[in-house]
Amino acid sequence: MQRRITDEGTTFRLLVQAARQELGQHLLASPEADVAEIACMLGFQDTTSFYRAFRQWEGMTPQSWRSRQTAPALH
């Protein structure tokens, strides 16, 4: 498995990070989901670690990202 991951030009760590990012976005799309619960489900030790990682991924906090996703589009 490691050889195949290397052949694909990535690392296991990057694959896990991408999966966490994608799942985090999916979970945050639901306004009912609590950010602390999402952090726990994604395997972060605390909410602060999730905020830090999410800010690296998206350049904003989870709440800011959620607000942008749920805001009505302006035409």
MOPAC internal coordinates of N, CA, C and O (Angstrom, degrees):
PM7 1SCF
backbone

  N    0.0000 0     0.00 0     0.00 0    0    0    0
  C    1.4361 1     0.00 0     0.00 0    1    0    0
  C    1.5303 1   110.77 1     0.00 0    2    1    0
  O    1.2310 1   120.74 1   136.05 1    3    2    1
  N    1.3311 1   116.19 1   -43.95 1    3    2    1
  C    1.4578 1   119.65 1   179.31 1    5    3    2
  C    1.5225 1   111.36 1   -59.65 1    6    5    3
  O    1.2310 1   120.32 1   140.68 1    7    6    5
  N    1.3203 1   116.99 1   -39.32 1    7    6    5
  C    1.4609 1   120.78 1   179.20 1    9    7    6
  C    1.5285 1   110.72 1   -62.96 1   10    9    7
  O    1.2310 1   120.33 1   138.93 1   11   10    9
  N    1.3113 1   116.98 1   -41.07 1   11   10    9
  C    1.4636 1   120.52 1  -179.94 1   13   11   10
  C    1.5299 1   110.83 1   -67.32 1   14   13   11
  O    1.2310 1   120.67 1   138.38 1   15   14   13
  N    1.3208 1   116.32 1   -41.62 1   15   14   13
  C    1.4654 1   119.89 1   176.92 1   17   15   14
  C    1.5219 1   109.91 1   -59.93 1   18   17   15
  O    1.2310 1   120.42 1   135.66 1   19   18   17
  N    1.3270 1   116.80 1   -44.34 1   19   18   17
  C    1.4592 1   121.53 1   178.39 1   21   19   18
  C    1.5256 1   110.89 1   -63.56 1   22   21   19
  O    1.2310 1   120.51 1   138.41 1   23   22   21
  N    1.3235 1   116.64 1   -41.59 1   23   22   21
  C    1.4678 1   121.08 1   178.17 1   25   23   22
  C    1.5259 1   111.74 1   -60.73 1   26   25   23
  O    1.2310 1   120.84 1   149.18 1   27   26   25
  N    1.3354 1   116.01 1   -30.82 1   27   26   25
  C    1.4639 1   121.18 1   179.01 1   29   27   26
  C    1.5319 1   111.89 1   -79.03 1   30   29   27
  O    1.2310 1   120.50 1   173.80 1   31   30   29
  N    1.3247 1   116.65 1    -6.20 1   31   30   29
  C    1.4580 1   121.59 1   177.72 1   33   31   30
  C    1.5217 1   114.05 1    79.18 1   34   33   31
  O    1.2310 1   120.39 1  -150.81 1   35   34   33
  N    1.3162 1   116.85 1    29.19 1   35   34   33
  C    1.4548 1   120.69 1   179.65 1   37   35   34
  C    1.5251 1   109.56 1  -136.32 1   38   37   35
  O    1.2310 1   120.86 1     6.29 1   39   38   37
  N    1.3134 1   115.97 1  -173.71 1   39   38   37
  C    1.4666 1   121.35 1   177.18 1   41   39   38
  C    1.5216 1   108.22 1  -130.24 1   42   41   39
  O    1.2310 1   120.94 1   -17.86 1   43   42   41
  N    1.3227 1   115.80 1   162.14 1   43   42   41
  C    1.4582 1   120.32 1   177.10 1   45   43   42
  C    1.5182 1   109.84 1   -60.05 1   46   45   43
  O    1.2310 1   120.55 1   138.59 1   47   46   45
  N    1.3029 1   116.56 1   -41.41 1   47   46   45
  C    1.4680 1   121.29 1  -179.95 1   49   47   46
  C    1.5265 1   111.51 1   -59.36 1   50   49   47
  O    1.2310 1   120.18 1   136.76 1   51   50   49
  N    1.3335 1   117.27 1   -43.24 1   51   50   49
  C    1.4712 1   120.56 1   178.56 1   53   51   50
  C    1.5211 1   111.66 1   -66.76 1   54   53   51
  O    1.2310 1   120.27 1   143.98 1   55   54   53
  N    1.3240 1   117.09 1   -36.02 1   55   54   53
  C    1.4629 1   120.12 1   177.23 1   57   55   54
  C    1.5238 1   111.21 1   -65.16 1   58   57   55
  O    1.2310 1   120.42 1   137.34 1   59   58   57
  N    1.3258 1   116.80 1   -42.66 1   59   58   57
  C    1.4640 1   120.82 1   177.93 1   61   59   58
  C    1.5232 1   109.98 1   -63.93 1   62   61   59
  O    1.2310 1   120.53 1   136.90 1   63   62   61
  N    1.3137 1   116.59 1   -43.10 1   63   62   61
  C    1.4636 1   121.08 1   179.37 1   65   63   62
  C    1.5332 1   110.59 1   -61.11 1   66   65   63
  O    1.2310 1   120.00 1   135.70 1   67   66   65
  N    1.3143 1   117.61 1   -44.30 1   67   66   65
  C    1.4671 1   121.32 1   179.28 1   69   67   66
  C    1.5272 1   111.19 1   -64.01 1   70   69   67
  O    1.2310 1   120.32 1   140.55 1   71   70   69
  N    1.3198 1   117.00 1   -39.45 1   71   70   69
  C    1.4611 1   120.75 1   178.37 1   73   71   70
  C    1.5265 1   110.78 1   -66.23 1   74   73   71
  O    1.2310 1   120.25 1   137.94 1   75   74   73
  N    1.3209 1   117.12 1   -42.06 1   75   74   73
  C    1.4686 1   120.74 1   177.60 1   77   75   74
  C    1.5303 1   110.64 1   -62.53 1   78   77   75
  O    1.2310 1   120.73 1   136.99 1   79   78   77
  N    1.3129 1   116.22 1   -43.01 1   79   78   77
  C    1.4633 1   120.91 1  -179.56 1   81   79   78
  C    1.5330 1   110.17 1   -61.78 1   82   81   79
  O    1.2310 1   120.50 1   130.90 1   83   82   81
  N    1.3022 1   116.64 1   -49.10 1   83   82   81
  C    1.4580 1   120.93 1  -178.67 1   85   83   82
  C    1.5303 1   111.39 1   -62.84 1   86   85   83
  O    1.2310 1   120.37 1   133.90 1   87   86   85
  N    1.3263 1   116.90 1   -46.10 1   87   86   85
  C    1.4565 1   120.37 1   179.42 1   89   87   86
  C    1.5281 1   110.82 1   -66.46 1   90   89   87
  O    1.2310 1   120.33 1   141.09 1   91   90   89
  N    1.3212 1   116.97 1   -38.91 1   91   90   89
  C    1.4640 1   120.51 1   177.09 1   93   91   90
  C    1.5180 1   111.78 1   -59.82 1   94   93   91
  O    1.2310 1   120.12 1   136.08 1   95   94   93
  N    1.3180 1   117.38 1   -43.92 1   95   94   93
  C    1.4647 1   121.25 1   177.12 1   97   95   94
  C    1.5242 1   110.65 1   -62.18 1   98   97   95
  O    1.2310 1   120.82 1   135.94 1   99   98   97
  N    1.3091 1   116.03 1   -44.06 1   99   98   97
  C    1.4642 1   120.48 1   179.84 1  101   99   98
  C    1.5304 1   110.83 1   -60.83 1  102  101   99
  O    1.2310 1   120.65 1   134.39 1  103  102  101
  N    1.3217 1   116.36 1   -45.61 1  103  102  101
  C    1.4636 1   120.26 1  -179.12 1  105  103  102
  C    1.5228 1   112.12 1   -68.81 1  106  105  103
  O    1.2310 1   120.10 1   143.04 1  107  106  105
  N    1.3262 1   117.41 1   -36.96 1  107  106  105
  C    1.4621 1   120.55 1   179.28 1  109  107  106
  C    1.5303 1   112.16 1   -69.70 1  110  109  107
  O    1.2310 1   120.19 1   159.15 1  111  110  109
  N    1.3073 1   117.24 1   -20.85 1  111  110  109
  C    1.4628 1   120.52 1   179.42 1  113  111  110
  C    1.5281 1   111.24 1   -65.07 1  114  113  111
  O    1.2310 1   120.30 1   159.63 1  115  114  113
  N    1.3145 1   117.03 1   -20.37 1  115  114  113
  C    1.4597 1   121.74 1   177.07 1  117  115  114
  C    1.5261 1   108.39 1   -90.67 1  118  117  115
  O    1.2310 1   119.80 1   -64.59 1  119  118  117
  N    1.3299 1   117.99 1   115.41 1  119  118  117
  C    1.4645 1   120.01 1  -177.63 1  121  119  118
  C    1.5322 1   113.60 1   -63.93 1  122  121  119
  O    1.2310 1   120.12 1   159.83 1  123  122  121
  N    1.3197 1   117.38 1   -20.17 1  123  122  121
  C    1.4622 1   120.76 1  -179.20 1  125  123  122
  C    1.5236 1   112.65 1   -77.16 1  126  125  123
  O    1.2310 1   120.10 1   159.68 1  127  126  125
  N    1.3145 1   117.42 1   -20.32 1  127  126  125
  C    1.4672 1   121.37 1  -175.76 1  129  127  126
  C    1.5307 1   110.54 1   -73.86 1  130  129  127
  O    1.2310 1   120.96 1   -50.74 1  131  130  129
  N    1.3185 1   115.77 1   129.26 1  131  130  129
  C    1.4513 1   122.39 1   178.74 1  133  131  130
  C    1.5332 1   109.80 1   -81.09 1  134  133  131
  O    1.2310 1   120.62 1   -45.45 1  135  134  133
  N    1.3235 1   116.42 1   134.55 1  135  134  133
  C    1.4629 1   121.08 1  -177.29 1  137  135  134
  C    1.5292 1   111.40 1   -59.81 1  138  137  135
  O    1.2310 1   119.77 1   140.92 1  139  138  137
  N    1.3172 1   118.04 1   -39.08 1  139  138  137
  C    1.4691 1   120.90 1   179.26 1  141  139  138
  C    1.5280 1   110.58 1   -63.85 1  142  141  139
  O    1.2310 1   120.25 1   140.89 1  143  142  141
  N    1.3352 1   117.13 1   -39.11 1  143  142  141
  C    1.4634 1   120.67 1   177.85 1  145  143  142
  C    1.5256 1   110.86 1   -67.12 1  146  145  143
  O    1.2310 1   120.57 1   140.24 1  147  146  145
  N    1.3194 1   116.52 1   -39.76 1  147  146  145
  C    1.4629 1   120.75 1   178.00 1  149  147  146
  C    1.5234 1   109.63 1   -61.98 1  150  149  147
  O    1.2310 1   120.44 1   134.63 1  151  150  149
  N    1.3179 1   116.77 1   -45.37 1  151  150  149
  C    1.4746 1   121.02 1   178.72 1  153  151  150
  C    1.5195 1   110.36 1   -57.03 1  154  153  151
  O    1.2310 1   120.64 1   135.89 1  155  154  153
  N    1.3077 1   116.38 1   -44.11 1  155  154  153
  C    1.4679 1   121.35 1   179.70 1  157  155  154
  C    1.5341 1   110.78 1   -65.09 1  158  157  155
  O    1.2310 1   120.31 1   134.67 1  159  158  157
  N    1.3271 1   117.00 1   -45.33 1  159  158  157
  C    1.4703 1   120.68 1  -179.80 1  161  159  158
  C    1.5229 1   112.34 1   -61.62 1  162  161  159
  O    1.2310 1   120.69 1   148.40 1  163  162  161
  N    1.3272 1   116.28 1   -31.60 1  163  162  161
  C    1.4628 1   120.55 1  -179.50 1  165  163  162
  C    1.5232 1   113.03 1   -84.57 1  166  165  163
  O    1.2310 1   120.71 1   177.31 1  167  166  165
  N    1.3345 1   116.25 1    -2.69 1  167  166  165
  C    1.4550 1   119.82 1   175.32 1  169  167  166
  C    1.5085 1   115.44 1    91.04 1  170  169  167
  O    1.2310 1   120.13 1  -166.09 1  171  170  169
  N    1.3316 1   117.36 1    13.91 1  171  170  169
  C    1.4611 1   119.48 1   176.87 1  173  171  170
  C    1.5200 1   108.70 1   -81.25 1  174  173  171
  O    1.2310 1   120.55 1   -35.70 1  175  174  173
  N    1.3200 1   116.55 1   144.30 1  175  174  173
  C    1.4678 1   120.88 1  -177.46 1  177  175  174
  C    1.5135 1   111.97 1   -70.55 1  178  177  175
  O    1.2310 1   120.53 1   151.81 1  179  178  177
  N    1.3356 1   116.59 1   -28.19 1  179  178  177
  C    1.4584 1   120.06 1   178.28 1  181  179  178
  C    1.5269 1   109.33 1  -155.19 1  182  181  179
  O    1.2310 1   121.42 1    -9.89 1  183  182  181
  N    1.3075 1   114.90 1   170.11 1  183  182  181
  C    1.4636 1   120.76 1  -177.64 1  185  183  182
  C    1.5231 1   111.37 1   -65.40 1  186  185  183
  O    1.2310 1   120.54 1   144.68 1  187  186  185
  N    1.3227 1   116.57 1   -35.32 1  187  186  185
  C    1.4654 1   120.22 1   179.89 1  189  187  186
  C    1.5250 1   111.52 1   -60.51 1  190  189  187
  O    1.2310 1   120.24 1   139.18 1  191  190  189
  N    1.3137 1   117.14 1   -40.82 1  191  190  189
  C    1.4733 1   120.66 1   178.22 1  193  191  190
  C    1.5220 1   110.68 1   -64.03 1  194  193  191
  O    1.2310 1   120.61 1   139.98 1  195  194  193
  N    1.3326 1   116.44 1   -40.02 1  195  194  193
  C    1.4655 1   120.17 1   177.47 1  197  195  194
  C    1.5233 1   110.42 1   -64.10 1  198  197  195
  O    1.2310 1   120.06 1   135.02 1  199  198  197
  N    1.3318 1   117.49 1   -44.98 1  199  198  197
  C    1.4711 1   120.72 1   178.23 1  201  199  198
  C    1.5219 1   110.93 1   -57.31 1  202  201  199
  O    1.2310 1   120.92 1   134.68 1  203  202  201
  N    1.3211 1   115.84 1   -45.32 1  203  202  201
  C    1.4647 1   120.72 1  -178.68 1  205  203  202
  C    1.5308 1   110.88 1   -61.48 1  206  205  203
  O    1.2310 1   120.75 1   133.28 1  207  206  205
  N    1.3204 1   116.18 1   -46.72 1  207  206  205
  C    1.4683 1   120.44 1   179.84 1  209  207  206
  C    1.5233 1   110.52 1   -65.65 1  210  209  207
  O    1.2310 1   120.12 1   136.31 1  211  210  209
  N    1.3098 1   117.37 1   -43.69 1  211  210  209
  C    1.4649 1   120.33 1  -178.11 1  213  211  210
  C    1.5251 1   110.91 1   -64.11 1  214  213  211
  O    1.2310 1   120.98 1   140.96 1  215  214  213
  N    1.3204 1   115.73 1   -39.04 1  215  214  213
  C    1.4623 1   119.36 1   178.60 1  217  215  214
  C    1.5414 1   110.74 1   -64.37 1  218  217  215
  O    1.2310 1   120.25 1   144.47 1  219  218  217
  N    1.3249 1   117.13 1   -35.53 1  219  218  217
  C    1.4711 1   120.26 1   175.95 1  221  219  218
  C    1.5266 1   110.35 1   -66.51 1  222  221  219
  O    1.2310 1   120.40 1   139.09 1  223  222  221
  N    1.3259 1   116.85 1   -40.91 1  223  222  221
  C    1.4696 1   121.10 1  -178.15 1  225  223  222
  C    1.5191 1   112.52 1   -69.30 1  226  225  223
  O    1.2310 1   121.02 1   133.30 1  227  226  225
  N    1.3345 1   115.65 1   -46.70 1  227  226  225
  C    1.4637 1   120.52 1  -168.91 1  229  227  226
  C    1.5226 1   114.70 1  -112.07 1  230  229  227
  O    1.2310 1   119.93 1   168.61 1  231  230  229
  N    1.3258 1   117.75 1   -11.39 1  231  230  229
  C    1.4520 1   120.42 1  -179.38 1  233  231  230
  C    1.5202 1   113.55 1    76.30 1  234  233  231
  O    1.2310 1   120.46 1  -164.46 1  235  234  233
  N    1.3337 1   116.73 1    15.54 1  235  234  233
  C    1.4619 1   121.82 1   178.71 1  237  235  234
  C    1.5177 1   109.39 1  -157.65 1  238  237  235
  O    1.2310 1   120.75 1   -11.57 1  239  238  237
  N    1.3236 1   116.17 1   168.43 1  239  238  237
  C    1.4562 1   120.51 1   179.70 1  241  239  238
  C    1.5291 1   110.41 1   -74.41 1  242  241  239
  O    1.2310 1   120.44 1   -18.40 1  243  242  241
  N    1.3248 1   116.76 1   161.60 1  243  242  241
  C    1.4644 1   119.19 1   176.80 1  245  243  242
  C    1.5328 1   112.55 1   -57.80 1  246  245  243
  O    1.2310 1   119.85 1   140.83 1  247  246  245
  N    1.3328 1   117.89 1   -39.17 1  247  246  245
  C    1.4633 1   120.12 1   179.20 1  249  247  246
  C    1.5228 1   111.80 1   -65.42 1  250  249  247
  O    1.2310 1   120.34 1   138.57 1  251  250  249
  N    1.3214 1   116.96 1   -41.43 1  251  250  249
  C    1.4688 1   120.13 1   177.74 1  253  251  250
  C    1.5234 1   110.57 1   -62.98 1  254  253  251
  O    1.2310 1   120.92 1   137.13 1  255  254  253
  N    1.3265 1   115.84 1   -42.87 1  255  254  253
  C    1.4658 1   119.97 1   179.34 1  257  255  254
  C    1.5225 1   109.68 1   -62.40 1  258  257  255
  O    1.2310 1   120.56 1   134.91 1  259  258  257
  N    1.3286 1   116.54 1   -45.09 1  259  258  257
  C    1.4683 1   121.78 1  -179.81 1  261  259  258
  C    1.5313 1   110.36 1   -61.32 1  262  261  259
  O    1.2310 1   120.31 1   136.55 1  263  262  261
  N    1.3261 1   117.02 1   -43.45 1  263  262  261
  C    1.4700 1   120.64 1   179.61 1  265  263  262
  C    1.5213 1   111.35 1   -60.92 1  266  265  263
  O    1.2310 1   120.64 1   139.13 1  267  266  265
  N    1.3095 1   116.38 1   -40.87 1  267  266  265
  C    1.4714 1   120.11 1   179.09 1  269  267  266
  C    1.5176 1   112.36 1   -67.54 1  270  269  267
  O    1.2310 1   120.83 1   147.16 1  271  270  269
  N    1.3236 1   116.02 1   -32.84 1  271  270  269
  C    1.4671 1   120.29 1  -178.98 1  273  271  270
  C    1.5210 1   111.67 1   -74.83 1  274  273  271
  O    1.2310 1   120.61 1   148.30 1  275  274  273
  N    1.3352 1   116.44 1   -31.70 1  275  274  273
  C    1.4582 1   119.84 1  -175.57 1  277  275  274
  C    1.5308 1   112.76 1   -98.23 1  278  277  275
  O    1.2310 1   120.30 1   172.34 1  279  278  277
  N    1.3202 1   117.03 1    -7.66 1  279  278  277
  C    1.4700 1   119.80 1   179.10 1  281  279  278
  C    1.5229 1   110.09 1   -70.13 1  282  281  279
  O    1.2310 1   120.17 1   -41.36 1  283  282  281
  N    1.3330 1   117.28 1   138.64 1  283  282  281
  C    1.4663 1   119.49 1   178.17 1  285  283  282
  C    1.5244 1   110.40 1   -65.07 1  286  285  283
  O    1.2310 1   121.08 1   -39.17 1  287  286  285
  N    1.3020 1   115.54 1   140.83 1  287  286  285
  C    1.4717 1   120.80 1  -179.43 1  289  287  286
  C    1.5147 1   109.66 1   -71.87 1  290  289  287
  O    1.2310 1   120.73 1   -43.92 1  291  290  289
  N    1.3298 1   116.21 1   136.08 1  291  290  289
  C    1.4656 1   121.66 1   176.58 1  293  291  290
  C    1.5095 1   109.19 1   -93.42 1  294  293  291
  O    1.2310 1   120.83 1   -45.59 1  295  294  293
  N    1.3028 1   116.02 1   134.41 1  295  294  293
  C    1.4796 1   119.65 1   179.72 1  297  295  294
  C    1.4864 1   110.30 1  -108.24 1  298  297  295
  O    1.2310 1   120.10 1   180.00 1  299  298  297

